[in-house]
Amino acid sequence: MSRLIALFLALAVALGLALLAGRPPAPRPADAPTEAFSAIRALADVGVIARSPHPVGSPENAQVRDYLVLRMNALGLSPEVRPDFGFRRIDRISQPVFLGGAVENVVGVLPGRDRSAPALAIMAHYDSVPNSPGAADDAAGVATALELARILKAGPPPARDVIFVITDGEEAGLLGAQAFFSGDPLARRIGFLVNMEARGGGGLVQMFQTGKHNQGTIDLLQAEARRPTASSLAVLLYSVMPNDTDFTVARGAGVAGLNFAFIGRQFDYHAPSSTAANLDLGSLQHMGDQVTAVALSVARAPSLPEEGPDQVFSHVAGDLLVAYPAIIGWAILLAVAGLLALAVRNARRLGALDAPGVVRGVGAGLYLLLLTGALLHLARRIAAGGGGFLEQRALLARAGVWEVALLLIGLAVLLLAPRLAARGRSRLQASALALAAGAAALPFGWDLAAVALGIAAAVTGVMTFGPPVRVAPAWTGVLLSALVGAAVLQVVAPTAAFLVAWPLLAAGLLALATDLGASRSRWRLPVAGVLIGAPVTAWLLGYAHGVFLGLDLPALLAGFAWLAALTLWPLLHGEPEDTIGETRMALATAGAVATALALAAFLRLVPPWTERHPEVTLVQHLHDANTGQAFLVSSEPRLSRWSRSVLSREGGKPAKARDELVARGAYWSTPVRAVALKGVETTMERLADGRQRLVLRAPDDARGLSLDLRSNTLVAEATMNGRPAALLTTPGVWNRIRLQAPPREVVIEFRPVGPGTLEARTLTRLSGWPVGLQPLPPRRPSERAFGDSDTALVKAGRTFNW
């Protein structure tokens, strides 16, 4: 078997294994055994909950609340609706930004044998974002909780109480969870919690967040989970990402537990297409299997998982989840060093090693990493402009095509870099390709990342690809650089180091078995390369797919191409005399890059919009109560045909505007005929004890209220609706308050330190398109309202002195 045949066999097997591992299980039917989770049974609840969009505070959300009360009563959970006002500051940013609103959590309890034992909590949220039915996010989670309650009720009584916390207002800022964990007496009884979420309408369920000190929790997951997709890398990444779920609030309150979500079909995330018909039932089944296995174990166990040091863990295949203390990572790296030392000794005995070749191997691996990053970044610039969620939707509509394009780029550079090292005399070609990859992104706008990646790859190529390098020293250089990288990760992020250490351990075994690719046996390298390289590459493809789904940063995928090279390098590395293989590789490389960039251009030039994947349309009417002016506005990055026609219908030309009260970034705006609309009434009075009271009275049809406050003097003892609030702590700084489903009256009180001024700017979002405004034209089936579209905004501002 030749190396070339072995290489493509390894790649084919790896892709097949990755595809099989990424398929959710088949949904169990409605007549599945009583003790088993059935996605078809749960789908009935999804269909009711996701019948229509139901954001917090809406009449539709109240209908879902009432349905949940009926269902939970039928399951013997004695549910209660807990009205409250959730209010929290966003901790991840320095500017004071607060989220709040009226919520109605639905809480029920399945009694256990020991009512005094710490309880298990099952949590999901029932509200959706505006204009999305929310079948996945989070009707699927609520339906899973109800099906789990049925399973628990049908079996023997649990050892402890099981509390079902179905929160409201998650999409408005985790408001229901904040209200529950800050004041509900039941929250203090919870010892372990399982939360369910979704990002998209399908894909495998991932366990991506745990409570603190998770050793016992991971032991539980390792013992009970069904086909788990979980890793300490995901936990680490999520901790630094600007994302939160209800579990974030529970974790902050010191509650142990697990956070599950399926991620895939992301076009449906927070979109009108998130319907029960578009929900992947295999994903619902996988969610149910994971949560049911863990919840039944905790509910029936005599004690809860114990705390211990955070574990390093990752799924491998099937039900296998490997976990160990972080310090074991050093033992793995020591084993890698030992294997590599033995392989180097054997290769030296065969006369296959030289120091300059090892150094060039380090450079070849770095060139592979940088050039892959440059080409992936170029493909993203070609495929779609901008990096926001709305900008990405055209790619999400054809995510499969986009992922194939990125995979082709990774494959192309994998084929190229080792061959350049083997052939030598390739400095000019290597540097020219790298510079072209960086420069080609510049027509789409100045791009520092493209320039930096292109220049860095070009410099590396010039320094690396001189004399030909044999496979043993080149591969040794790649492995040594990976060993250094793994050691650095082991120091700075030990729970993530396994991502490099495990493939490196497999590569060390392969290096020892094949004398660093220099073995004189004709069969040893091809056979061992397939047996070791294929499963390692399949495992890496699974992680690369997760990064593809979770982050719109394709250049990061270059790291997985580099990791795949650790075990594939001896099959990729040709010999100078192999002219036939060299020609084939050159053609394959050029074809893969050309195809990938052509697919990227196709994604940009050919609109994807269909009834299944409709185009975003977002138009609102903005009335400025202070000036009497009115505007039609849209926060679409690039105006759709429908939105442009609406904004232009009174003869105006849409232009960019900025107002952080209206939108986070620039938005499109066109002046139109004004119609008087009623927003929030704002008054201020001095109380007898010297405090100031700011009162905001919202109209009946208010669904949201944005309030910006700025004081020019110190204030103390600030409260909102009677609760302490860290407002106006710094003079001259805008405090941004965003309320969904605001109460009819918002009261802010504070004690100023001396005379001063308070600036108050308000933006009221009204429900629906008010009577009196020119009706909006109908949309085509391939166009749907998104987010807060088809609503009116009333802007006002006042300044108060004391």
N, C-alpha and C positions, 0 to 999 in steps of 0.2 A: 504494500500500500504506500503510495507516495504521500509526501507531506501535504501537497495541494489537495488531494482527495480527502485526506484525513481532516484538513482544515474545514472544508465545506461540509463534510459529514458532521463534524463537531458543531458547526454553526447551525446546521439544519436540525440536529437533535436538540440543541439548546433552545432554539425558537419553538420547537414543538413542545418541549417540556414547559417552557414559560407560558405558552398559550393554554395548555391543559391546567396548569396551576392557577391561572388567572380566571378560570371559569367558575362562577358561583354554582352552588348545588341546585339540583332540580327542586322546584317547590313541591311540598307534600300536599296531597289532596285534602278535600274537606272531610273525608272519612278516615283520615289518618288516626292511629291509636290515640286514645285520650291523653296519654302522658307525653305525646310528641307535639312539637310545635308545627303548625300548619300555616304556610303562607297564604293558602287559599282561604282558610278561615279568617286570618287577619285582614285579608284584602277587603272583606265586607265592611270592616270598620274604616279602613282607608277611604273607601268609596264615599262614605257618609261625611267623614271629617273633611275630605278634600273635594267636596261637591262644588265649592266656589271659594274665591279668595276670602280670607277671614282675618285681617289684621287686628291687633289688639284694639279694643274699644268699639269695634264695629258690630252692627246687629248680627251679621253672619257669625262672628266669633261667639256671641252670646248663644246662638243656636247650637254651635259645637259644644259649648260648655254644658248646655242642658242635655245634650245627647250623652255626653260623658257621665253626667250624674246618673242618668237612667241605666247606662251599661254597667257602671260600677256598683250601683245598687243591686242589679241583677246578679252580679258576681259576689255579693255579700261583703263588699268593702266599706259599707256605711259612709259614702263620700260626703264631704262638706266643701262648700264653696267658700274660699277665704278671700274676701275683698281686702285690698291693701293698696298702698301707694309705694311703688318702688322708686328708689332714688340712689344713684351711685355716681362717683367720679371715675373717669377713665384714668387709670393709673399709669398707662404706658406712655403718656405724653406729658410734657411739662406744663403746657397751657392748661388752666383750669376749665375743663369741659365736663359737664354733668348731664346725665341721662335720667329721665324719670317718666312716670305715668301711672295711671290707675290700672290695676291688674286684678284678676280673679283666678287665683290658683284653685285647682280641684284636688283635694287630698283625701285618700281613703286608706283604711288599714285592714289587713287580713291578720286577725289575732293569732299569735303563736302560743305554744305551751307555756313558755316562760315570759310573761308580759313585762318583767323587769329587765330582761336581757337587752343589750344593745341591739337596735333594730337594723334590718336590711331595708334600704330605700331603692326603689325603682323610679327613675325620673326621665321624663321627656316633656316637650312643650307642645301645646296645641295651637298656638297662634301661627299665622303665616305672614309673609310680607305682603304689602299691597299688590294687587293684580297678579298674584300667584296662588293657586289652590293649595300648594304646599303638600302634595301627596308624599313626597320623600321627606321634606324638611318642614314639619316633623310628624306628619300623620303616620308615617311608617313606624316611627318610634313609639307613638301613643298606641297604635294598634298592636305592636309587639308587646307592650306592657299589659294590655288587656288580655291577649292570648296567654301570656305568662300567668296572669291572675287566674285564668280558667284552669290552667295546668296545676297550679298550686292548690286551688280550691278542690280539685278532683282527687288530689292525693291526701296523704296523712297530714295532720296539722303540722305546720313548720315549728321548729324549735324556738323561734323568736318571731316577733311581729315583723310583718313585711308592709312597709309604708309605700304607697303609690303616690308620688308627687308629680302631678301633671301641671306644669307651670304655664303661666300666661306671660306675654310681653317679652319673650326671649329675643325676638327679632328687633325689638325696640331698645335693646340694651341689657338683656339678662335681668329684667326688672322683676319678674315673678320669683326667680331664684333669689335675688337680692332681698326681696321682701320676706321670703320664707326663712332664709338662714339668718336674717337679722332680727326676727321677732317672733316667729312661730314656735310655740312650746314643743311641738313634735320634732323640730330640727335638732334639739338637744339630745334626743333619744337615738339618733342615727349613728351607727357604728361603722357601716359600710354602705357604699352607694354605687349603683350602676346607672350610667347615663347613656342615652341613645340619641344620635344625631345623624345627619346626612348632608352630603355636599354633592348634589347631582341626583340622578335618578337611577343609578345602577352601580355595578362594580362590587368587588369584594369588600366585606366589612373589615375595617382596621381598628385595632385597639391602639389608640394613639396618645393616651394620657392616663396617668395614674395619680393617686395621692402621693404624699411625701413618704419617704422611707418605705419603699415598695417591695421589699424582699418577700414578705408573706403573701402579698397580693400576686406577685409574679409566680410564686410557688402554686398558688391556687389556679392561675390561668394555665400554667404548664400542665397541671394535672387534669383539668376539666375541659379546656376549650376544644372545639371541633374545628379542624382545619384553620387554626389561628393565623391571622396576618397581623403581626405585632412586632415591634422592635423598640429597643431603648433609643435608637437613632430618631425614630419618629417622636418619641417623648421629648427628646432634647430639642429637636427642630421646632416642635409646637410651642415649647416654652419661650422661644425667642421670636416667634412670629406674632404679628399684630392681630391675632385671632383669639376669640374667646367663645366658650359655650357655657351653659348653665353649670357644668361641672367645675368651671373655673371658680365660681362663687363657693361651691361646696368645698373645693380643695383649699381655698383661702380660709375657710372656717375650720380647717383641720380634719376634714372627713376623708377617710381612706376610700379607695374605690377604683373603678375602671370606667373609661369613656370610650364608647364604640361609635363608629360612623362608617357608612359605606360611601365611597367616593368613585364616581364614574358618571358617564353621560352628563357631564357638567353643563352642557347647554341648558339643561332643565333646572339648574340651581337658581332659586329665587326668580323663576321665569313663569310666564303663563302656561308653558308646556308641561309644568310639573303636575300632571294629572294622574289619576289612578290607572288609566289606560296606558300611560307611558312609563309606569314604574316597573322596573325589572323585578319580577317575582322571585328570581333566584337570589337577588340581593336581600330581599325581605326574609327569605328563608334562612340565609346565612346569618343575618342579624338575629333572628329568633333562635337558631341553633347555638350561637355564641352566648347570648344573654341567658337563655334557659339553662344551659349547662352550668354556668357560673352561679346564677341566682339560686338554683335548686341546691347546689352544694353549700352555699353560704346559709341559706334559710334552714337547712336541716342539720348543719354542723353544731356541735356543742359550744364551739368558740369561734371567734372571728379571726381572720388572718392576722398574724402578729407583725409588728413593725420591725424593720431591719434595714441595713444599708441598701441604697438603690442598686438594683441588679443590672448587669449587662445581659441583654436577651435578644433573641431574634428567632422568627420562624425559619425552618429549613425546608421541610417538605411534609405534606400531609398533616398529621397531628403533632409532628415533632417540633417542639419549641425548646431551644437550648438556652439555658440561663446559668449565670455564675457570678460571683462577686467580682468587682472591678479589678481587684489585685491579680486575679487569674490571668488578666490580659498580659501582664508581664511574663508569666510563664509561657504563654503562647508565643510571644515574640522571642523568648529565649530558645524555644524549640525551633522556631523558624531560623534563627541564627545558627543553631547547631546543624540543621539540615543543609543550609546553604554552605556552611563551612565544609561539610563532608562532600557535597557536590563539587565545590571548588577544588578540593583535593583531588578528586577523581579526574576532573577535567584537566588539571595541571599535569597529572601523570600521562594523559593522552596528548599533551602538548597543544591543547586547544585554547589556552587562555593567554591573554597579554593585557598589561595594565592600560595602555592607550585605548584598546578596544572597550574595556570596561567603562572608561570615562566617556567614550562616544556613545556607549549604550545608555548611560544616564541622560545624555543629551537627546538621544533618539526618543526615549520615553517622554521627556519634557516636550519635545517638538510635537509628538502625537497629542499630548494633552492640550497644548496651546493652539495648534492648527485646528483640532476638532472644535474647540471652543470658538475660534474665529469663524469657522464655517457655519456652525450652529447659530451663532449670533447673526450672521449674514442672512441665513434662511429666515429667521424671525423678522428681520427688517423687511425682507422681500414679501413675506406672507401677509403681514398686517402692520399697520402703523400704530404707534402708541402702545402702552403697556398696561392699561387699566382693564377692568372687568368687561366693560362694554366694548372696548376695542378688541378684546379677545374673542368675542362671541362668534365672529365669522369663522374663526379657527375651530371653536368648539362644535360648530354645526357639522364640521367634517373632521372630527378629531382623529379618526382612523387614518385618513389620508395624511394629515399633518404628522402623526407619529411615524408613519412609514417613511416620510421624507427625512425626519431626524435620524431614524434608524439607518437609512442609507448613507447618511453623512458619516455617522460613527463607523460603519462598516468600511467605507471608502478609506478613511484615514488609518484604520487598523491594517488594511491591506497595503497602504502606501509607506508608512513610516519605517517598518522593519525592512522593507525592500530597499528603501533609500539607503539605510545603514549597510545592508549587505552589498549593494552595488558599488557604493562609494562614488566619488566624483559627481555629487548631486547637489552641491551647494547652491548653484545658480537656480536650478529648478525648484528646490525646496524654498528658498527665500522668495523667489518670484511668486510662487503660489501663495505663500503666507501674506505677502504684501498685497496681492490682488484680492485676497479674501477680506482683508481689513479695509482696503480702499473702496471695494464694491458696495459697502454699506453706506458710504458717505453721501451718495446722491439722495438718500432718504433723510438727510439732515445730519448735522454734526454729531459724531458719536465717538466719545472718548474710549469706550470699551472696545469698539471695533479697531480703532487706531492702535491702542495698547496691545491687544491680542495679536494683531497682524505684525507689528514691529517686533514684539517679543518672540513670536514664532520664527520670523525671518532671521533675527540675530542668532537664535538657537540653531537654526538650520545651517547658517554659515559656519558656526563654530563646531558643528557635529559631523556633517556629511562630507568628509574628506576621503581618506583611504578606506577601502572596503573593510568591513568588520565581520568576523565570523560570528556564528550564532551564540557560542558559549560566552564570550566576553560581553556581547551586546545584551544578552538576557541577564547576565550577572549584574550589569549596570542598572538595568530596569528593576531587578529585584532588590538590589541594595538601596536604591532611592526610595522604593516602596517601604522597605524596612525602616528607614529614617523617618518617613512620613507617618508610619504607624506608631513609632515611638513618640513622636511629637503629639499625635492625637491621644495617645495613652496618658500623656502628661496633662494636656489642656482640656480634653473631652473624653475621659475614659469610657463612658457609655456609648461612644460612637466609634471607637477604635476598631471594633470587630469588623466593620465594613471593609477595612483594608487588611486586617490581621488574618481573617479567615481565608480569603482568596490567596493571601501570601503563604499561609500554611500549606494549602493545596499545591501552590506553585513550588514550594520547597520540596514536597514529596515528589512531584513530577521531575524537578531538577535532579534530585538524588537518583531517581529511577532511570534517568536518561543521560546521566553524566553531563548535565547542563546542555542537552541537545547534541553532544558530541559522540554519543554512543555509536559504535561501529555496527550494532545490530540494525538490520534493515527494518525490522518490525517494531522494535521497542518504542521508539518515539511516536510513530503514528498511532499505535494502539493505546499507549498510555496517554497521549495527548487527547484522544477522543474520550477515553474513560474518565479523565479528570477534568479536562477543559470544558466538556459539554455541560455537566451539571453545575459547575461553578458559574459558567456564563449564563445558564438559565436562571440561577439564583440572582445574579446581578441584573438580568433583564427585568425581573420582578421588581427590584428596587428602583431601577431606572423608570419603569412604568409608573411607579408611585410618585416619583419626583415630577415626571411629566404631567401627571394629573394634578398634583398639589401646588406646583409653582410654575408660573409663566416665565421661566428663566431657562431657556433651552441650553445656554452655554454651560450650565451646571452638569448637564448630561455628559460632557466631555470626561468628567471624572470616572464615569462607568466604562467608557471605552478604554481608558488607561488601566482600570482595574481588570477588565477582561483580558488585556494584553499580558497580564502577569502569568496566566496559564496558557494563553494561545500563542505567545511570542515564538516559541521554537517551530510552530507550524506556519507562522506568518513569515518567518525569516528565511529568505531564499539564499542561494549561493551565487556568486558572481558568474559562474559558468552556465547557470540555468537560464539560457536566453529565451527558451520557449515559455517557461513559467513566468519570466519577467514580462514578456509581451502580454500574456494573458492577464496578469495582475494589473498592468498599466491600463489595459482596456476596461477591465472590471472597475478599477478605481475611477477612471474618467467617466464611465457610464453611470456609476452610482452617484457621483457628485452632480453630473448634468441632470440626471433624473430627479434628484432631490430638489435642486434649485428650480427646475421646471414645475415640479409640483407646488413649490412655494409660490411661484408666479401665478399658477393656476388658481390657488386659493385666494390670491389678492384680486385677480382680474375677473373671475367668474363668480357672481353673487350666489350664495348658497341658499337663499331664502325660499322656503316652501311652507305649506300649511303645518308640517311637522316641526320645521325649524323656522319659525317666523322672525321677521326683522323687528328690531326694537324701534318703537315709536314713543316719544315722550314729549308732551306739550302741556304747559300750565299757563294759566292766566295770572299775571302779577299786577296787583293794584297798589299803588303807593298812596296811602291815605294822607301823607303830609303834603305832597305836591299835586295830588289829583291826577297824576299820570297813570297810564296803564300800558302793559307790555304783554306780548306772548313770548314765552321763554322755553328753552329746551336745553337740557344738559347732555344731549347726545354729543359724543366727540365729533362725529361727522353727520350732518343732518341727513336723515332718510328722506326719500322722495315725499312721503306723506307729511312728515313734520315740516319740511321746507315749504310745501304748498300751503300748510296752515299758517305758518309764520308770515308768509308773503301775501296772504289773501286780501289785506287792506292796502296793498301797494308798497309796503315797506320792504327794505332789504335787510335780512338777518345779519347782525354784526355781533362780535364777541363783547361780552360785558363781564364784570367781576363784582361780586358782593358776597362775602362769606356767609352772610345771613341767608342768602338764596341758595347758594351751591358752594361746594368745597373748592372748586376750581372755576375756570372760565366757562361761561355758558352762552348760548345764542339768545339774542333778544331783538324784538321788533316792536316799535311803538304802535299802539292800536287805540281805538276809541274807548274812552274810559266809561265804566259803569260802576256806580257806587256799591261797594261791598263792605260789610261790617266785619271788622276784626276784633282783636282783644281791646277791651277798655282798661286803661292804666291810670291808677290814682295813687297818691301818696299822702300820708298824714303823719303828724308827730304825736306820739303817745305821751301820756302823763309822766311816765318814768324817764322820758328823754330818748326813748328808742324811736326809730322810724319804721313805718309800716308801708310796704309797697304791695298793692292789691291789683291783680290782673284778673279780669272777668271775661271768660271765653264765651263766644256765641254758642248756641245749641248745636250747630253743625260743625264745630271745630273738631278736627281729628288729629291735629298736631299743632304744637306751639314751639317756636324757637325764640329764645330770649337772650340778648346780649346785654350784660350789665358792666358798667365801669364807674368806679368811685375815685375821686381825686384825693381822698383822705382815708386814714385807717378806720376800719370798723371792727366791731367785736360782737360776739354772741349772736351770730347770724343763724336764722332758722328758716325752713321752708315748710309751710303747713304744720307748724308746731314742732318739727324735728330739727335737731342741730344739723347745720350744713356748713361746710368749710368754704363759704362764699366770700368774695371781696376781701381776701386776706392780703392782697398786695395792691396798693394804690396805683392807678394808671393802667392796670392790666384788664383786658376784656375777659369776663367770665361768660362762657357759652353754655347755655342751658337748653337742652333739646327734650321736649316732652311729647310723648305719644299718648293718645287718649287722655288729654289733660283734664283734671277736675274742673268743674265750672268756675271755681275760684282758687287762684294760686296766691298765697299770702307769704311774703318774704319780710321778715323783721330783722333789724340789726341795730346796734348801738354805735353811732359814729363817735370818733374821737375828735371833737371840735367841729367847726363849720366846714361845709363841703358841698360837693355837687355829685349827683348820680345821673349818668346817662343810661337810658333804657331804650333799646331797639327791639321791636317785636316783629315776628313773621307768623301769621296764622294760616294754617292749611285747612281749608274747608273741604268737606266731603262732597265729592262729585263735582260736576260742572254746573255752576249756579244758573238758575233761571234768570233770564235777562241778557246773558251772554250769547253771542252768535253760536249756534250749535256746531259741534265738530263734525266734519264729514266722515262718512263710513270708511272703514279700512278694508283692504283686500284680505283674503284668507291668509296670505303670506305676511301680513303685518298685524302686530298685536300691541296693545298698550302695555307699558312696562313701568314698574315702580309706582311713583306717585303721579303718573300721567293722568290727564283728564280731571285735574283738580284746580282750584283757584287758591291764590296766595294773597294775603293782605299784609302789606308792610307798613310799619308806623314807627315813630320814634319820639321820645320826650326827654327833657332834661329837668331834673328836680334839684332844688337848692334847700339847704337848711342852715 
